[in-house]
Amino acid sequence: MTGRSAPGRGPFRAVIFDLDGVLVDSEIWWDEVRADFARRHGHTWTEADRAAVMGANSRQWSETMRTRLGLGIGPEEIEREIVEGVVGRYRAAGAPVIDGAVEVVRRFAGRYRTAVASSAHRQVIDAALEALGLSDAFDMVVSSDEVARGKPAPDVYLETARRLGVEPADCLVVEDSLNGVLAAKAAGTTVVLVPNTSVPPAPGAREAASVVLERVSELDPDALARAAGRLA
């Protein structure tokens, strides 16, 4: 976005944040909007359905919804209705900010390249960052809609690192879901899991992450680097 900061000189050169579940406690919004949509079309949205779309980009989750719910409408219409529903939540209620998230982003923005790499539609990302007051805080924002595959494929993290001009190995990624952790790990980054309490990560997320923190406010790249032996 702004490109205003130079790459960090510390153990990591960039910090990349997922959005939903890391900066905003919005995973439940997505689930509620999809459940409302399913009800309007005579179906029930289940936990298995939620798991099936976790981390997918808009093309993938809209097609998955169409298939799993047996709908006779196109994925484009499904995508439009869901995106409008989530954006409407932000406009009506503001951002369900996760404690400490804004302060962490602002603290790191002056020292590292910072980015958002999210599976969300770009309209949703923009609405969330505006509601958070963080529209100017990131050097780069990348949606999984801009790459071929959503998470758990590494595409969005590889593309974000490329645009930042940083090697994936020099990136610290903050995630809250199993698919997000797997995507960041496959990209070759160091990945921190901060489990979301509203929609906890699937089993295996803690084991797959490089580090697990209980709150995003605990994020300290220097401490993580020392623990990993990246600092002398």
Secondary structure, 3 states (H helix, E strand, C coil): CCCCCCCCCCCCCEEEECCECCCECCHHHHHHHHHHHHHHCCCCCCHHHHHHHCCCCHHHHHHHHHHHHCCCCCHHHHHHHHHHHHHHHHHHHCCCECCCHHHHHHHHHCCCEEEEEECCCHHHHHHHHHHHCCCCCCCEEEEHHHCCCCCCCCHHHHHHHHHHCCCHHHEEEEECCHHHHHHHHHCCCEEEECCCCCCCCCCCHHHHCCEECCCHHHCCHHHHHHHCCCCC
